[in-house]
């Protein structure tokens, strides 16, 4: 008998059912809402009781997922490992029998918990980066900090310097990244940074002025480098970048020298 040459029937692929798609979308939306709530809690960082903050609770609640996210980031794993080693060594030194220094357990506990919360917050942010866009992550973190800063600003001698500068910067830059401004991204970012620098000068926050001015110079420097695959791309002029970098660098150098002179590290005669 001759073997049959008829082609075997192709397997039919059943389309995904509508309830399954709705379930997947709901799961994705729920994950994004959880990430948004965690970022707001990290940004707010409200102290609840016994040095436990909202960021601490968010990091503990999401411990399994952000630990899994660390697998993709070797540098973050190194930071977490070094932090665990530092905390363990601190406990051993405090309990060492020959320790000649008195250890205030309450402050040691608060410092250790604060350090662990900051490093765990790094893991939470890395996990949120997997489910949310970068601009959204920055915007939500800054919004949480900004809300707390606004609430506490009436009792602060300098609200911009102590409460609002960093949150406002995060919200502004996160919103710019979220808007996906392609053609006007660099000018908008530079103008925003220069505006933040001007507000910082007016509010006696000179160090933050240096940070924002230097960041604006870095943004301009990155923008003037043409892409490898598009050699015809127009370069930005070089002089604004040079001016910003020189001004920011000179200011930072003068502040460092002034600090050394006032502290007497350069000699009593100076």
Beta strands, then each sheet from edge to edge (+ up, - down):
strand 1: 47-49
strand 2: 52-53
sheet 1: 1+ 2-
end
